[in-house]
C-alpha cells in the first residue's frame, strides 16, 4: 500500500475513535442529567393540605414572584396566566386570550396572613394604573387579585379600602374569583433566581420579613481525600456510595430536640426539626426541606424499584429518598433521610456554629 495512503487511513481511523469517544462521554453526561428531576416534578399536594393560596397579578410576573418567594410563610410560588378566555394560552398568545401574568402563592396561614400578603402586594404595584406596571403595557400586565376561597373576599376588600385612602385616583386592580390559571413555560419559573440580572420592575432590596438566604458558596465541598478522612466508614458509605443505614439503629431517627440538620459533608442547612415527624419507619422523616433549592431529586431504579433519590445541593451527598405517603395536611411528602448523612445542631448551639441567622425560621 502506498505509505501516504496508509498514513491517511490511519489518521481517519484515529479521528473516528476520538469523535466516537467524545460522543460516548457526551451521551453518558446526558444520561446522568436525564436522571435529575425538576422541582416541579415532585411538588407537595398543596390542594389537599392545610396551606392556602392566592393569585396576584402585578405586571411582569418575574419580579412579583421573586418578591413573594422570599417572604417567610410563603411555601411555594409559580408563574402563569390567569382569568382569561379558556384553559389554553401561552406567553406569545396572552394578549389575544385576555389572561394576565399572575403569580400563584401558596402560604402557611399559621405564619403569614392573607391581609399581610395583600398589603405587601399593594406596596409593590401602582393600583391606579390601568393595564400598565413599570415599563410594561397591555391587558396581560394589568393588576389583579384572584381568590380561590369565597371567605377571602372580605379580607381583600378590606385591605383595598385602606389602600384607596392613599390615592386620589380610583384603584383599578381587578378583584375576582379565580377562573383559570395556566402554568407558564418552564423558563419563566424562578426566572430571577436563575437569572439574577434579569429585568424586574419590583424593588427587591426591601422585602418584609425576608427569609434568610442559604448561599451555596458558603458551603464548599471538600476534596474526596478530605471527605474520606472526615467521615466515618458508615457516613462515607451512605453519602458517597448511596448506602442505607439500619432502621431504628441510627442516631437521629427518634431525636426530638429543637434544632437544625445540615449536610455532614459541607454543613449546608437541609432540614428543620419543626418539620420532622415520627413516620414509624426508623429513619429521620421530614415533610419538607429548609429551602427547596438545598436538595435535588434524581430518578432511582435500583433494586427493581421506582424511587426518587434526594441529594444535597452542593455536596451531592446521597441523603435518602422522598415518598408521597407523608402527612396529608403538610402536603403529603415524606423525606426519608439517613442519619449518617446529617449533622444535628441544637437550637442553643446555632449561634456558636454560625447558623444563628436561621433561628427566625423557628418562630
C-alpha positions as CSV (number, residue, x, y, z in Angstrom):
1,X,0.0,0.0,0.0
2,X,1.2,3.5,-0.7
3,X,2.7,4.9,2.5
4,X,0.9,8.2,2.1
5,X,-2.4,6.5,1.7
6,X,-1.8,4.2,4.7
7,X,-1.0,7.3,6.8
8,X,-4.2,9.0,5.6
9,X,-6.3,5.9,6.5
10,X,-4.7,5.8,10.0
11,X,-5.4,9.5,10.6
12,X,-9.1,9.0,9.6
13,X,-9.4,5.9,11.8
14,X,-7.9,7.6,14.9
15,X,-10.1,10.7,14.3
16,X,-13.1,8.5,14.2
17,X,-12.2,6.9,17.5
18,X,-11.7,10.3,19.1
19,X,-15.1,11.5,17.8
20,X,-16.7,8.3,19.0
21,X,-15.1,8.8,22.4
22,X,-16.5,12.3,22.7
23,X,-19.9,11.1,21.6
24,X,-19.7,8.4,24.3
25,X,-18.8,10.8,27.0
26,X,-21.5,13.2,25.9
27,X,-24.1,10.5,26.0
28,X,-23.0,9.4,29.5
29,X,-23.3,13.0,30.7
30,X,-26.7,13.4,29.1
31,X,-27.9,10.2,30.6
32,X,-26.9,11.4,34.0
33,X,-28.7,14.7,33.5
34,X,-31.8,12.9,32.4
35,X,-32.0,11.2,35.8
36,X,-32.3,14.5,37.6
37,X,-35.9,15.6,38.2
38,X,-37.0,19.2,38.4
39,X,-38.6,20.8,41.5
40,X,-41.9,20.8,39.6
41,X,-41.7,17.0,39.2
42,X,-42.1,16.4,42.9
43,X,-44.3,19.1,44.5
44,X,-46.3,18.6,47.6
45,X,-50.1,18.2,47.2
46,X,-51.0,21.7,48.4
47,X,-54.6,21.4,47.3
48,X,-55.4,18.9,50.0
49,X,-53.2,20.3,52.7
50,X,-53.6,23.0,55.4
51,X,-51.9,25.5,53.2
52,X,-53.8,28.2,51.3
53,X,-53.3,30.1,48.1
54,X,-53.9,33.4,46.5
55,X,-53.2,34.6,42.9
56,X,-51.7,38.0,42.3
57,X,-51.2,39.8,39.0
58,X,-48.9,42.8,39.2
59,X,-47.2,43.4,35.8
60,X,-44.3,41.3,34.8
61,X,-44.5,38.1,36.9
62,X,-40.7,37.6,37.2
63,X,-40.3,40.4,39.9
64,X,-43.6,39.7,41.7
65,X,-42.7,36.0,42.1
66,X,-39.1,36.8,43.3
67,X,-40.5,39.3,45.8
68,X,-43.1,36.9,47.4
69,X,-41.0,33.8,47.3
70,X,-38.5,35.5,49.7
71,X,-41.1,36.2,52.4
72,X,-41.3,33.9,55.5
73,X,-44.5,32.0,55.4
74,X,-44.7,31.7,51.6
75,X,-44.3,28.0,50.9
76,X,-44.3,27.9,47.1
77,X,-44.7,30.2,44.1
78,X,-45.2,29.6,40.4
79,X,-46.0,31.9,37.5
80,X,-48.7,31.6,34.9
81,X,-51.6,33.2,33.1
82,X,-54.9,33.8,34.9
83,X,-58.5,34.8,34.3
84,X,-58.5,34.9,30.5
85,X,-60.6,33.1,27.8
86,X,-60.2,29.4,28.0
87,X,-57.7,27.0,29.7
88,X,-55.1,27.2,27.0
89,X,-52.7,30.0,26.3
90,X,-49.0,30.9,26.2
91,X,-46.6,33.8,26.6
92,X,-47.0,34.6,22.9
93,X,-50.8,34.4,23.0
94,X,-51.9,36.1,26.2
95,X,-52.5,39.4,24.6
96,X,-55.2,37.8,22.5
97,X,-56.7,35.4,25.1
98,X,-57.0,38.0,27.8
99,X,-55.0,36.3,30.5
100,X,-53.0,38.3,33.0
101,X,-49.4,37.4,34.0
102,X,-50.0,36.1,37.5
103,X,-48.2,34.6,40.4
104,X,-49.6,31.6,42.4
105,X,-48.7,32.0,46.0
106,X,-49.1,29.0,48.4
107,X,-48.7,30.2,52.0
108,X,-48.8,28.9,55.6
109,X,-51.7,30.7,57.3
110,X,-50.1,30.0,60.7
111,X,-47.1,32.1,59.7
112,X,-48.4,34.8,57.5
113,X,-51.9,36.2,56.9
114,X,-53.8,37.0,53.8
115,X,-54.1,40.5,55.0
116,X,-50.3,40.9,55.1
117,X,-49.9,39.4,51.7
118,X,-52.4,41.7,50.1
119,X,-50.9,44.7,51.9
120,X,-47.4,43.8,50.7
121,X,-48.8,43.3,47.2
122,X,-50.2,46.9,47.1
123,X,-46.8,48.1,48.2
124,X,-45.1,46.9,45.0
125,X,-47.7,47.9,42.3
126,X,-49.3,51.0,41.1
127,X,-53.0,50.1,41.7
128,X,-54.4,53.2,39.9
129,X,-52.6,52.4,36.7
130,X,-54.8,50.5,34.1
131,X,-53.1,47.8,32.1
132,X,-49.6,49.0,32.9
133,X,-47.0,48.3,35.6
134,X,-43.4,49.5,35.3
135,X,-42.3,49.6,31.7
136,X,-44.9,47.0,30.6
137,X,-48.1,47.9,28.9
138,X,-51.1,45.7,27.8
139,X,-54.0,43.9,29.3
140,X,-51.6,41.0,30.2
141,X,-49.9,43.4,32.6
142,X,-53.0,44.5,34.5
143,X,-53.1,44.3,38.2
144,X,-55.4,41.7,39.8
145,X,-56.2,39.7,42.9
146,X,-57.8,36.4,42.1
147,X,-59.0,34.3,45.1
148,X,-59.8,30.6,45.5
149,X,-61.9,30.9,48.6
150,X,-65.0,33.0,48.9
151,X,-64.3,33.7,52.5
152,X,-61.1,35.6,51.4
153,X,-63.1,38.3,49.6
154,X,-63.9,40.4,52.7
155,X,-60.2,40.5,53.7
156,X,-59.2,41.5,50.2
157,X,-61.8,44.3,50.0
158,X,-60.9,45.5,53.5
159,X,-57.2,45.9,52.6
160,X,-58.2,47.5,49.3
161,X,-60.4,50.1,51.0
162,X,-57.5,51.1,53.3
163,X,-55.2,51.3,50.2
164,X,-57.7,53.6,48.4
165,X,-57.2,56.2,51.1
166,X,-53.6,56.7,49.9
167,X,-54.6,57.6,46.4
168,X,-56.6,60.4,44.7
169,X,-57.4,58.3,41.7
170,X,-59.6,55.1,42.0
171,X,-57.9,51.8,42.3
172,X,-58.4,49.7,39.1
173,X,-57.0,46.4,40.4
174,X,-59.3,43.5,39.4
175,X,-60.7,41.6,42.3
176,X,-62.3,38.4,41.1
177,X,-62.7,34.7,41.9
178,X,-60.1,32.6,40.1
179,X,-61.5,31.4,36.8
180,X,-58.4,29.7,35.4
181,X,-54.7,29.5,35.7
182,X,-52.4,28.2,33.0
183,X,-48.9,27.4,34.2
184,X,-46.3,29.4,32.3
185,X,-43.4,28.0,30.3
186,X,-40.5,26.4,32.3
187,X,-38.1,29.2,31.5
188,X,-40.3,31.7,33.3
189,X,-40.4,29.8,36.6
190,X,-38.0,31.2,39.2
191,X,-36.6,33.4,36.4
192,X,-34.8,35.9,38.6
193,X,-33.3,33.1,40.7
194,X,-31.8,31.6,37.6
195,X,-31.1,35.0,36.0
196,X,-30.3,37.4,38.9
197,X,-29.6,40.3,36.5
198,X,-32.9,39.9,34.6
199,X,-35.5,42.6,34.2
200,X,-37.5,43.5,37.3
201,X,-39.9,46.4,38.0
202,X,-40.1,45.4,41.7
203,X,-37.7,46.7,44.3
204,X,-36.2,43.5,45.7
205,X,-33.8,45.3,48.1
206,X,-36.6,45.8,50.7
207,X,-38.6,42.7,51.4
208,X,-40.7,42.4,54.6
209,X,-40.0,39.5,57.0
210,X,-37.4,38.2,54.5
211,X,-36.3,34.6,54.6
212,X,-32.5,34.2,55.4
213,X,-30.6,33.1,52.3
214,X,-28.8,29.8,52.2
215,X,-26.0,30.7,49.9
216,X,-24.3,27.6,48.3
217,X,-21.0,29.5,48.1
218,X,-20.8,29.4,51.9
219,X,-20.6,25.6,51.9
220,X,-17.9,24.4,49.5
221,X,-17.5,20.6,49.0
222,X,-14.2,19.2,50.3
223,X,-12.0,17.0,48.1
224,X,-12.5,13.3,48.0
225,X,-9.5,12.6,50.2
226,X,-10.6,15.1,52.8
227,X,-14.2,13.7,52.7
228,X,-12.9,10.2,53.4
229,X,-10.8,11.4,56.3
230,X,-13.6,13.4,57.9
231,X,-16.3,10.8,57.7
232,X,-16.8,7.5,59.5
233,X,-17.0,4.4,57.2
234,X,-20.8,4.4,57.5
235,X,-21.1,8.1,56.7
236,X,-18.9,7.7,53.7
237,X,-20.8,4.6,52.5
238,X,-24.1,6.4,52.8
239,X,-23.2,9.8,51.4
240,X,-20.7,8.8,48.7
241,X,-21.9,5.3,47.7
242,X,-25.6,5.6,48.2
243,X,-25.7,3.2,51.1
244,X,-28.5,2.9,53.6
245,X,-28.1,2.6,57.4
246,X,-30.2,0.3,59.6
247,X,-33.6,1.4,60.6
248,X,-34.2,2.1,64.3
249,X,-30.4,1.8,64.9
250,X,-29.3,5.2,63.8
251,X,-28.5,8.5,65.6
252,X,-31.4,10.7,64.8
253,X,-34.5,8.6,64.0
254,X,-36.1,9.4,67.3
255,X,-34.4,12.7,68.1
256,X,-37.0,15.2,69.3
257,X,-34.6,18.1,70.2
258,X,-35.2,21.5,68.6
259,X,-32.6,22.4,66.0
260,X,-31.1,22.2,62.5
261,X,-30.0,19.3,60.4
262,X,-27.1,20.0,57.9
263,X,-25.2,18.1,55.3
264,X,-22.5,16.1,57.1
265,X,-20.1,16.8,54.3
266,X,-20.5,20.5,53.6
267,X,-22.5,21.8,56.5
268,X,-25.2,23.2,54.2
269,X,-28.5,23.6,56.1
270,X,-31.1,21.0,54.9
271,X,-33.9,20.4,57.4
272,X,-35.5,22.0,60.4
273,X,-36.7,20.0,63.4
274,X,-40.1,21.7,63.2
275,X,-40.8,19.7,60.0
276,X,-39.6,16.4,61.5
277,X,-42.1,13.7,62.5
278,X,-42.3,10.1,63.5
279,X,-43.1,8.1,60.4
280,X,-42.7,4.8,62.1
281,X,-40.0,3.7,59.6
282,X,-37.0,4.0,61.8
283,X,-35.3,6.8,59.9
284,X,-35.5,10.5,60.3
285,X,-38.5,11.8,58.4
286,X,-39.3,15.4,57.3
287,X,-42.2,16.9,55.5
288,X,-40.1,19.5,53.6
289,X,-36.5,20.8,53.3
290,X,-35.4,24.2,54.8
291,X,-35.4,25.6,51.2
292,X,-36.5,23.9,48.0
293,X,-33.1,24.7,46.4
294,X,-31.0,23.0,49.0
295,X,-31.9,19.5,47.8
296,X,-32.0,17.8,44.4
297,X,-34.1,14.9,43.1
298,X,-33.0,12.0,41.0
299,X,-34.7,9.0,39.5
300,X,-33.6,5.8,41.3
301,X,-34.4,2.5,39.7
302,X,-32.1,0.3,41.8
303,X,-33.2,-3.0,43.3
304,X,-36.1,-3.2,40.9
305,X,-37.9,-0.3,42.5
306,X,-39.0,3.1,41.2
307,X,-37.9,5.7,43.8
308,X,-36.9,9.3,44.0
309,X,-33.4,9.9,45.5
310,X,-32.7,13.0,47.4
311,X,-29.2,14.6,47.3
312,X,-27.8,17.7,48.9
313,X,-27.3,20.7,46.5
314,X,-23.6,21.5,47.0
315,X,-22.1,18.3,48.3
316,X,-24.1,16.0,46.1
317,X,-24.4,13.7,49.2
318,X,-26.9,10.9,49.0
319,X,-29.4,11.7,51.7
320,X,-32.1,9.2,51.2
321,X,-35.4,9.2,49.3
322,X,-38.7,11.1,49.2
323,X,-42.1,9.4,49.1
324,X,-45.7,10.6,48.7
325,X,-47.0,8.9,51.9
326,X,-46.4,11.7,54.3
327,X,-48.9,13.7,56.4
328,X,-51.6,14.9,54.1
329,X,-52.1,18.2,55.9
330,X,-48.5,19.0,55.3
331,X,-48.5,18.3,51.6
332,X,-48.1,14.5,51.7
333,X,-44.3,14.2,51.2
334,X,-42.0,12.1,53.4
335,X,-38.3,12.8,53.2
336,X,-36.8,9.6,54.5
337,X,-33.2,10.6,55.4
338,X,-30.2,8.7,56.7
339,X,-28.9,9.9,60.0
340,X,-25.4,9.2,58.7
341,X,-25.8,11.9,56.1
342,X,-26.7,14.6,58.7
343,X,-25.1,16.6,61.4
344,X,-27.5,17.9,64.0
345,X,-27.1,21.4,65.5
346,X,-29.2,22.1,68.5
347,X,-31.1,25.4,68.7
348,X,-28.9,26.6,71.5
349,X,-25.7,25.9,69.5
350,X,-26.8,27.6,66.3
351,X,-25.2,31.0,67.0
352,X,-21.9,29.4,68.0
353,X,-21.8,27.2,65.0
354,X,-22.6,30.1,62.6
355,X,-26.3,29.3,61.9
356,X,-27.9,31.9,64.1
357,X,-29.5,33.8,61.3
358,X,-31.7,30.8,60.6
359,X,-33.3,31.0,64.0
360,X,-36.0,33.2,62.6
361,X,-37.3,30.2,60.7
362,X,-38.4,28.6,64.0
363,X,-40.6,31.5,65.0
